[in-house]
Amino acid sequence: MSTLVVRRLLVDMQAPIARHWCGGDAFRTAFFNALSMSFPVGEQFFIDAVRSGFKALPEEQQAQFATEVQGFVGQEATHRRLHALYNEHLDSAGLVNDWEPRARARLGALEGFDIRHWLGITAANEHFTAIFADWMLRHPEWLGEEDARLRTLWLWHSAEESEHRSTAFDLYRAVGGNEAWRKRWFRRVSLIFVGDMLRQTVANLRRDGTLWKLSTWKNAGVFLFARHGLVTSIFRPWLDYLRADFHPSRHDDSASRRWLEANSAVYTQVGT
């Protein structure tokens, strides 16, 4: 089991956020803003799923997971809080979070489902965030240099997502989740996540007034499909989840460890 450290990020989330904070690029800014919009409701669901999965374990197994689950909940709760502050700036700028109410309705429909389904959905989403996080840590240039605070926020978040990438997956297996449903939920989550991501990004661009600019979509093509672009880089790691022998720990987390070691001045450990 992993020992997960809960950290308090030393950034000022009260300061204003520039319209195109991400390297002056409208598409990348809209994309990262959209992703932030999904976090508060999504991370609360992940917390609830992991807590419930932990409680469903036999008492003798709970001891194996107790410390890791506590760390997972602490990290995700901190992410949720900071992205809620981030999203308040987006609200003030006139952006509308259409993703959150769709997600709330969809997740609300899962009330009463077997906890293995909750954990299967959480493990699938955590794979998405882990491979995105690793890519972000290896290519931080996509975040630009204009807003050091948001650059730090995204890289810190990425480092912790990589750290706890195995928690929901291991709990899913521990409570008896099977391979067929693990892969089935991953396919469903992939379609839903990508669809929601695109819808919110387009909505952000429309409200920003940059949806129909040719430069927006030229930049989008580079960001997504360049040699070190998002889709180009994460497609193969995304597919790994469908392997019979897959486990999140098989993916290299050295970028996360390097960032946390090199940037210890921007956070403090909770409880120390």
C-alpha positions as CSV (number, residue, x, y, z in Angstrom):
1,M,0.0,0.0,0.0
2,S,1.1,3.6,-0.7
3,T,1.7,6.3,1.9
4,L,0.0,9.4,0.5
5,V,1.0,12.8,1.8
6,V,-1.6,15.6,2.1
7,R,-0.1,18.9,1.1
8,R,-1.3,22.5,1.4
9,L,-0.4,24.5,-1.7
10,L,1.1,27.9,-1.0
11,V,-0.7,29.9,-3.8
12,D,-3.0,32.9,-3.7
13,M,-6.3,31.8,-5.4
14,Q,-7.8,35.2,-4.6
15,A,-5.8,37.0,-7.3
16,P,-7.6,37.5,-10.6
17,I,-7.1,35.1,-13.5
18,A,-6.3,36.6,-16.9
19,R,-8.7,35.9,-19.8
20,H,-6.1,33.9,-21.7
21,W,-3.8,32.9,-18.9
22,C,-2.4,29.8,-20.6
23,G,0.3,31.2,-22.8
24,G,-2.1,33.7,-24.4
25,D,-3.8,30.7,-26.1
26,A,-7.6,30.8,-26.2
27,F,-8.0,27.0,-26.9
28,R,-5.6,25.8,-24.2
29,T,-7.1,28.3,-21.7
30,A,-10.6,27.1,-22.5
31,F,-9.5,23.4,-22.2
32,F,-7.9,23.8,-18.8
33,N,-10.7,25.9,-17.5
34,A,-13.2,23.2,-18.7
35,L,-11.2,20.5,-16.9
36,S,-11.2,22.6,-13.7
37,M,-14.9,22.9,-13.9
38,S,-15.3,19.1,-13.7
39,F,-13.2,18.7,-10.6
40,P,-15.3,19.7,-7.5
41,V,-18.2,17.3,-8.3
42,G,-16.0,14.6,-9.7
43,E,-13.5,14.5,-6.9
44,Q,-16.3,14.4,-4.3
45,F,-17.7,11.3,-6.1
46,F,-14.2,9.7,-6.0
47,I,-13.9,10.5,-2.3
48,D,-17.4,9.0,-1.6
49,A,-16.6,5.9,-3.7
50,V,-13.3,5.2,-2.0
51,R,-14.7,5.8,1.5
52,S,-17.6,3.4,0.8
53,G,-15.3,0.8,-0.8
54,F,-13.1,0.9,2.2
55,K,-16.0,0.4,4.6
56,A,-17.2,-2.6,2.5
57,L,-13.9,-4.4,3.1
58,P,-13.7,-7.0,5.9
59,E,-12.1,-5.6,9.0
60,E,-8.8,-7.5,8.5
61,Q,-8.4,-5.9,5.0
62,Q,-9.3,-2.4,6.2
63,A,-6.0,-2.3,8.1
64,Q,-4.1,-2.7,4.8
65,F,-5.9,0.3,3.1
66,A,-6.5,2.7,6.1
67,T,-3.5,5.0,5.7
68,E,-3.7,5.1,1.9
69,V,-7.4,5.8,1.9
70,Q,-6.9,8.6,4.4
71,G,-4.2,10.1,2.2
72,F,-6.3,9.8,-1.0
73,V,-9.3,11.5,0.6
74,G,-7.1,14.3,2.0
75,Q,-5.4,14.9,-1.4
76,E,-8.7,14.9,-3.4
77,A,-10.4,17.1,-0.8
78,T,-7.6,19.7,-1.2
79,H,-7.9,19.5,-5.0
80,R,-11.6,20.0,-4.8
81,R,-11.3,23.1,-2.6
82,L,-8.7,24.8,-4.7
83,H,-10.4,24.2,-8.0
84,A,-13.7,25.5,-6.5
85,L,-11.8,28.8,-5.8
86,Y,-10.4,28.7,-9.4
87,N,-13.9,28.1,-10.7
88,E,-15.3,31.1,-8.9
89,H,-13.0,33.3,-11.0
90,L,-14.4,31.6,-14.1
91,D,-17.9,32.3,-13.0
92,S,-17.0,36.0,-12.5
93,A,-15.6,36.1,-16.0
94,G,-18.9,35.0,-17.5
95,L,-18.1,31.4,-18.2
96,V,-20.9,29.0,-17.3
97,N,-20.2,25.5,-15.9
98,D,-22.5,23.3,-17.9
99,W,-20.5,20.2,-17.1
100,E,-21.2,20.1,-13.4
101,P,-25.0,19.8,-13.5
102,R,-24.8,17.1,-16.2
103,A,-22.3,15.2,-14.0
104,R,-24.4,15.6,-10.9
105,A,-27.5,14.2,-12.7
106,R,-25.5,11.3,-14.1
107,L,-23.8,10.5,-10.8
108,G,-27.1,10.9,-8.9
109,A,-28.5,8.1,-11.0
110,L,-25.9,5.8,-9.5
111,E,-27.5,6.0,-6.0
112,G,-28.2,2.5,-4.7
113,F,-25.7,0.9,-7.2
114,D,-23.3,-1.7,-5.9
115,I,-20.2,0.0,-4.6
116,R,-18.1,-2.0,-7.1
117,H,-19.7,0.1,-9.9
118,W,-18.7,3.3,-8.1
119,L,-15.2,2.1,-7.7
120,G,-15.0,0.9,-11.3
121,I,-16.1,4.4,-12.5
122,T,-13.6,6.0,-10.1
123,A,-10.7,3.8,-11.2
124,A,-11.4,4.6,-14.8
125,N,-11.5,8.3,-14.2
126,E,-8.3,8.1,-12.1
127,H,-6.5,6.4,-15.0
128,F,-7.5,9.3,-17.2
129,T,-6.2,11.9,-14.7
130,A,-3.0,9.9,-14.0
131,I,-2.0,9.7,-17.7
132,F,-2.9,13.3,-18.3
133,A,-1.0,14.2,-15.1
134,D,2.2,12.4,-16.3
135,W,2.0,14.1,-19.7
136,M,1.5,17.5,-18.0
137,L,4.5,17.0,-15.8
138,R,6.7,16.0,-18.7
139,H,5.5,18.8,-20.9
140,P,4.8,21.8,-18.6
141,E,5.5,24.2,-21.5
142,W,1.9,23.7,-22.6
143,L,0.9,25.7,-19.5
144,G,2.9,28.8,-20.5
145,E,4.8,31.1,-18.3
146,E,2.3,34.0,-17.8
147,D,0.6,32.7,-14.6
148,A,3.1,31.0,-12.3
149,R,0.4,30.4,-9.7
150,L,-1.9,28.4,-12.1
151,R,1.1,26.6,-13.6
152,T,2.1,25.5,-10.0
153,L,-1.5,24.5,-9.3
154,W,-1.8,22.3,-12.3
155,L,1.6,20.7,-11.8
156,W,1.1,20.1,-8.1
157,H,-2.4,18.6,-8.8
158,S,-0.8,16.4,-11.5
159,A,1.9,15.2,-9.2
160,E,-0.6,14.1,-6.6
161,E,-2.9,12.4,-9.2
162,S,0.1,10.3,-10.3
163,E,0.8,9.5,-6.6
164,H,-2.7,8.1,-5.9
165,R,-3.3,6.5,-9.3
166,S,-3.6,3.0,-7.8
167,T,-5.9,3.5,-4.8
168,A,-9.4,3.1,-6.4
169,F,-8.1,0.4,-8.8
170,D,-6.8,-1.7,-5.8
171,L,-10.0,-1.1,-3.8
172,Y,-12.1,-2.2,-6.8
173,R,-10.2,-5.5,-6.9
174,A,-10.3,-5.9,-3.1
175,V,-14.1,-5.7,-3.0
176,G,-14.5,-8.2,-5.8
177,G,-14.8,-6.1,-8.9
178,N,-14.3,-8.2,-12.0
179,E,-12.3,-7.6,-15.2
180,A,-15.3,-7.4,-17.5
181,W,-16.9,-4.5,-15.6
182,R,-13.6,-2.8,-15.1
183,K,-13.1,-2.6,-18.9
184,R,-16.8,-1.9,-19.6
185,W,-16.9,1.1,-17.2
186,F,-13.6,2.4,-18.7
187,R,-15.1,2.4,-22.2
188,R,-18.2,4.2,-21.0
189,V,-16.3,6.7,-18.9
190,S,-14.0,7.4,-21.9
191,L,-16.9,8.3,-24.1
192,I,-18.6,10.4,-21.5
193,F,-15.5,12.2,-20.3
194,V,-14.2,13.1,-23.8
195,G,-17.7,14.2,-24.8
196,D,-18.2,16.4,-21.8
197,M,-14.7,17.8,-22.1
198,L,-15.3,18.9,-25.7
199,R,-18.7,20.3,-25.0
200,Q,-17.4,22.5,-22.1
201,T,-14.3,23.6,-24.0
202,V,-16.5,24.7,-27.0
203,A,-18.9,26.4,-24.6
204,N,-16.0,28.3,-23.0
205,L,-14.7,29.4,-26.4
206,R,-18.1,30.5,-27.5
207,R,-18.6,32.7,-24.4
208,D,-15.0,34.0,-24.8
209,G,-15.8,35.0,-28.4
210,T,-13.0,33.0,-29.9
211,L,-14.9,29.9,-31.1
212,W,-14.9,30.9,-34.8
213,K,-11.4,32.2,-35.0
214,L,-9.1,30.2,-37.3
215,S,-6.2,30.7,-34.9
216,T,-8.1,29.0,-32.2
217,W,-8.4,25.7,-34.1
218,K,-4.9,25.9,-35.5
219,N,-3.6,26.1,-32.0
220,A,-6.0,23.3,-31.0
221,G,-4.6,21.0,-33.6
222,V,-1.0,21.6,-32.4
223,F,-2.0,21.2,-28.7
224,L,-3.8,17.9,-29.4
225,F,-1.9,16.3,-32.2
226,A,1.7,17.7,-32.3
227,R,4.5,15.3,-31.5
228,H,4.2,16.0,-27.8
229,G,0.6,17.0,-27.9
230,L,-2.1,15.6,-25.6
231,V,-3.8,13.0,-27.8
232,T,-0.6,11.9,-29.5
233,S,1.1,11.4,-26.1
234,I,-1.6,9.7,-24.0
235,F,-3.4,7.4,-26.6
236,R,-1.1,4.4,-25.9
237,P,-1.2,4.8,-22.1
238,W,-5.0,5.1,-22.3
239,L,-5.2,1.8,-24.2
240,D,-3.1,0.1,-21.5
241,Y,-6.1,0.0,-19.2
242,L,-7.8,-2.6,-21.4
243,R,-4.9,-5.0,-21.0
244,A,-5.6,-8.1,-18.9
245,D,-2.4,-7.6,-16.9
246,F,-2.8,-3.8,-16.4
247,H,-2.1,-2.2,-13.1
248,P,-1.6,1.6,-12.6
249,S,1.7,1.0,-10.9
250,R,3.2,-0.2,-14.1
251,H,3.2,3.3,-15.4
252,D,6.3,5.4,-14.5
253,D,5.7,8.0,-11.8
254,S,9.2,9.4,-11.8
255,A,8.0,12.8,-13.2
256,S,5.7,13.2,-10.2
257,R,8.4,12.4,-7.7
258,R,10.9,14.7,-9.4
259,W,8.4,17.6,-9.4
260,L,7.5,17.2,-5.7
261,E,11.2,17.0,-4.7
262,A,12.2,20.0,-6.8
263,N,9.2,22.2,-5.7
264,S,8.9,21.6,-2.0
265,A,9.0,25.3,-1.4
266,V,5.5,25.7,-2.9
267,Y,3.7,23.5,-0.5
268,T,3.7,22.3,3.2
269,Q,2.7,18.9,4.4
270,V,-0.5,18.9,6.4
271,G,0.1,17.8,10.0
272,T,3.8,18.7,10.1
